[in-house]
């Protein structure tokens, strides 16, 4: 079916915009450029059109996957603003909150991540129910955020609560189950139960490598935590291999200055230092964990 006139012109602009987002890896590094692109989308849609929110969300996801978290937040917040105005309490609004929480989690701002995840959860419980897949994905990611803030009693019940619903909906070979296992592993890691943590990370690794491939940056979190566990279990050489692989994947995909790249770089430095064995604490995602003597 042919599309004519202004509508056709609008769709061409949108396609061009999305193509720039997907393939212009260094695009929008400067805040000014990001703001110009936000204004460009607004102009295309003549205001707060819900389709504009979808475009903002898509661009936010593009830059999230590139590790450009500042740009990602800019677009996700624009999406949230429109959906709150146009939809109110709606699953799509919940998704916008969830996406912002994921960005804050990646940059180590766990309290902010938790705030946005909780807003997402409230809407999902109200509109989708407590047994919906989306709600339970949010549950275990809230639990992960609590664990990363060392609030284990708050975190673990939410992580474990999500297991059955995820398995019933997608099975045990799906990436969502792999992500759940990552949350569970982080709980055990912060609890200093490194054997159980490594078991969870190992199971997650098999799932995510099967889905994405071993050299995909989306598997890098597993390599980071599995490597850290192996070192805790006195398997330093094997652990460093995973940490170095994590660093190389993040560096090649996100760049040297990215917060996630720096996280893995600092871990490699810490564990290759002769002084590391004498330290009473180790770094985990921008936070200090006190080791038991």
Protein Blocks (a to p, Z undefined) as FASTA:
>chain_A
ZZehjllmmmmmmmmmmmmmmmmmmgokbmklmmmmmmmmmmmnopaafklmmmmmmmmm
mmmmnopaklmmmmmmmmmmmmmmmnmpafklmmmmmmmmmmmmmnopaklmmmmmmmmm
mmmmmmnopkbfklmmmmmmmmmmmmmnopaklmmmmmmmmmmmmmmmnojmbfklmmmm
mmmmmmmmmnopaklmmmmmmmmmmmmmmmnopkbfklmmmmmmmmmmmmmnopaklmmm
mmmmmmmmmmmmnojklmklmmmmmmmmmmmpmklmmpcbdceehiacdddZZ
